[in-house]
C-alpha cells in the first residue's frame, strides 16, 4: 500500500512539476497579446462611443438598471466612475498591461497594485483624503464589523488608507530585489489576510487570487524544498499509520 501511494504521488508530482519547454507558452503569450493589442488599437476611435458616460448605453441608466454603482461595477469596470476621462485611464492601462504581457514581463502581476492605487487616487477623493476606510467601515455590504466602534476611528482610517496605497506603490519595486522580496511578500500576505478577515466575501475572492499569484515570485528551488518537506512529512505519517495497523492486527 505505501508503495502504491508513493507511485501515485510521484505520477501526480511529475504531471504538474516535471520540466517542460516553455516555448509554446511563450508563442501563445506573444500571439495572444498582439491580438488583444490589435483590438485595443482598433477600438480607439469608438472607445468613447462604446464606453463613455453618454455612449450607446448611458452610464446612469446602466448603473440604475444594475441597482447602483456597487452592483454595476461587478458587471462593468466603467461603472466605478462617471468622470468622462476615466474610460481613457482604463484604455491606457489596458495598453500598458498588454505590452507587458507581450514582452513577458513578470511585472504584469506586480503592476496590478500601482495601477489600482493610481485609479483609486484619481477616481475617489476619499482615497486622497485618507477617509476611504472610515466610509467602508460604515457599510455592511463591504465591512464585516460595522458594529465595532474602533473601526470607525478616523485616525485609524488615515493610517490604513495611506499604508495600503504606499504598499501598492512599493510592491512592484521591492519584489524584484532578493534582500527585500520576502519582506514585502510577507507584508502583503498579512495585508491580504487582514482584508479577508475584515472585508466581505466579494473582496475575499480578490485577496485569495493575489495570494495565489505570489507563488510566481518564489524561486523554483524554494518551492521544491517546500514540496520535498511536505512529501517527507506525508511519507513519515503514512509509514507510521502502516506500522500502527500492523501492530493492531
N, C-alpha and C positions, 0 to 999 in steps of 0.2 A: 504493500500500500504506500509506504513512504517513497519508494522508487517511482511509482505511478504519479504521485503528487509532484515529485521533483521533475519528471519528464514533462508533465503538463505545464508546470511553472516555467520551465526552460523554453517551451514552444511559445507560450504567451509572451515571454520576455523577448525572444528572437523576432516574433511577429511585429512587436511595437518598437523595439530599440535596436535591432540589427542595423549595421551600417549600410546605407543605400546611397547611390548617387543623387545629388540634389539638382542635377542638370535639368530634368523635366520640370521640376518645381520652379526653377529659375526662368525657363522658357515660358511657362504658364504665367508667372508673375509679370513678365515684361509684356507679353501679348495682351493679357487681360488689362493691365494698367494702361497700355496705349489705347485700347478700346474705350475704356472709361474716360480717358483724357480727350479722345475724339468727341465723345458725346457731350462733354462739358464745353468744348470749344464751339460745337455746332449749336449748343443751347444758349450761347451768349446773347445773341440778338433777340431771343424770345424769353430770356430769363425773367424779366420784369412782367411780361405778359402772362407767363405761366404762374409765377410765384409771388408777384408783387401784391402790395396791400389792396390795390384796385385791379387785380388781374382777372383772369377768366372767372375765377371764383373769388368773390370779395372776402378778404380775411375776416372781417367782422361777422359775416354770415357763416363762414366755416366754423369759427370759434363758438358762436351761439348754437349752431346745429350740433356741436360735439359736447355741449354742456359747460363751456368755459375754457379758459386758457390752459388750465391744468390738464384736463382730459384731452383737449385738442392737441396738445404738444406730444402726446403719445402716438397721434396719427401723422403729424407733420411737424418737423423741427421749426418751420417758418411761423408756427403759431406762438413761438416763445417771445416774439417782439413785433409790434406794429410799426416800428421805425422803418421807413422806406429803404434805408441803407443796409438794414440787417440782412436782406437777401444777398447783397453783394459781399458781405462778410463771409457768409456761408459759401458763396461761389469761390471766393479767393482761397478759403481754407480747403475746399474740395480740390482745387488745382494743386496746391502745395502738397497735400496728403497723397494725391495721385502720383505726382512726380517722385516723392519719397518712395512710394510703393514700387514704381518702375525701376528706380535706381537700387532697390534692395536695401535701403537704409533701415536699420533696426529702429531708428528714431520714429518710425511710423506709429509705434506703440507709445513711446515716451512723449511724443508731441501731442498726444491727446490732452495731457494736462495743461500745458501753456495755452493751447487753443481754447480749451474750456475756460481757463482763467480770463483770457482776453475777452471772450464772449460775455462772460459774467460782468466784467468791469464796464464793458461797452453798453450792454443792454439793460442793466438794472442799477439804479442809483443806490439801492440798499447795500449792494456789494461794495461800492465805492465808499459809502459812509461807515461800513462795518456793522450794519444793523441787520443783515440778512438772517443770521442765526437766531436773532431775537424774534423776528417775524415768523420764521419757520417753527420755532418752539411753541407758538400760539395756535398752530394749525394742525389739528389731529390727523388730517389726511397725509401729512408728511412726518410728523413727530410722534413718537410713542408715549412720551412722558409729559404731556401738556399740563398735567396737574401738579408737577414738581416746580415749586416756586423758584428754586435756584436756577433752573434752565431759562428763566425769563430775565436774568440779570443782564443789563446792557453792557457792563464792562466785560463780562464773560463772552458776550456776543462779539465784541471788538476783538478779543484775543483769538477766538476760534475762527472768525471770518478771515482775518488777515493772516493767521497762521496757515489756513487752508490755501489761500492764494500764494503765499510765499513758497509753500511746499510744491505747489503745482508748477511754479516757475523754476525752482531749483532742481526738480527731479530729472528733467532731460539733460541737465549738465552733470550733476554728481553721479548719476548711474553709470557713466562711462569710465570713471576712474576707479582703479582697483581698490585704493585706500578709502574711498567714500561709498562705493557701490552698496556694500552690505549694510552700512549705516543707514543710507537713505531708503533702501528696500525694507529694512526693519521698521523704520519710522512710518513708511507708507502702509505696511501691513497693519500696524497698530492703528493707523488713521482709518483704514477701511473697516477694520473690526469694530472700531468705535462707531463708525457710521452705521454699520449693520445692527449694532445694539440699540442705538437711539432713534434711528430713522425707520420708516415703514418698509414694507416688502418691495415697493417699486424701486427704491434706492438700493435695497439689499441686493437685487439682481446685478446691478451695475458694479457694486463692490466685489461680488463673487467673480465676475468676469475679469476685473482688474487684478484681483489676487491671483487668479489662474495665469494671467498674462505675465506675471513677474517671473515665471519659470524661464521665460525667454532670455532673461538677463543673468541666469545662473549658469556657470561653466558646466560643460558636459561631464567633466571629471568629478565635480562636486555632486552632481545628480547620480552618477554611477556609484559613488561611495555611499550615498544615502540609500540607494536601491539595494546595494550589497548588504548593508546593515539590516535593512528590512528583511531580505531573503534569509540572512543568517539567523535572525531572531525568529522568523517563521519556521525555519527548519528545526531550530532548537525546541520550539514549543511542540511541533509535530512529533519529534522524536520522544519527547517527554510523555506525550499522550500515548504513544505506542508502547512505551515501557510500562506505563501505568496499566494499560489494558492487558499486557502480558502478565503482570503481577496479579491483577484481579481475576484473570482466567485460570 
